[in-house]
Amino acid sequence: MKLRFISSALAAALFAATGSYAAVVDGGTIHFEGELVNAACSVNTDSADQVVTLGQYRTDIFNAVGNTSALI
């Protein structure tokens, strides 16, 4: 009886722990702000709204200060 209780408790603990690993993480939004100034070269934008596509990178590749991703 005691072994059955321990087995049931262990199984319940394992199922409870896996729920945190299966959580869905929603994405976020990044806005780049700045200004264009008159310098040695000029930039002509067709519209004020631009999209910067950075791609998707797993967070585990940034596990230490100074880590970088592959070039975009």
MOQUI-V147112 format. One record per residue. N is the residue number from 1. PSI is psi in whole degrees, 0 to 359 (none if undefined). Layout:
n=<N | N>
psi=<PSI | PSI>
//
This chain:
n=<1 | 2 | 3 | 4 | 5 | 6 | 7 | 8 | 9 | 10 | 11 | 12 | 13 | 14 | 15 | 16 | 17 | 18 | 19 | 20 | 21 | 22 | 23 | 24 | 25 | 26 | 27 | 28 | 29 | 30 | 31 | 32 | 33 | 34 | 35 | 36 | 37 | 38 | 39 | 40 | 41 | 42 | 43 | 44 | 45 | 46 | 47 | 48 | 49 | 50 | 51 | 52 | 53 | 54 | 55 | 56 | 57 | 58 | 59 | 60 | 61 | 62 | 63 | 64 | 65 | 66 | 67 | 68 | 69 | 70 | 71 | 72>
psi=<317 | 319 | 321 | 320 | 317 | 318 | 318 | 318 | 319 | 316 | 318 | 320 | 320 | 318 | 324 | 324 | 328 | 340 | 326 | 332 | 341 | 10 | 141 | 131 | 120 | 151 | 181 | 183 | 135 | 128 | 128 | 129 | 149 | 196 | 154 | 132 | 159 | 110 | 199 | 332 | 164 | 153 | 127 | 114 | 136 | 337 | 162 | 341 | 117 | 154 | 130 | 112 | 116 | 345 | 189 | 134 | 137 | 143 | 338 | 348 | 349 | 55 | 2 | 156 | 132 | 352 | 144 | 163 | 177 | 157 | 145 | none>
//
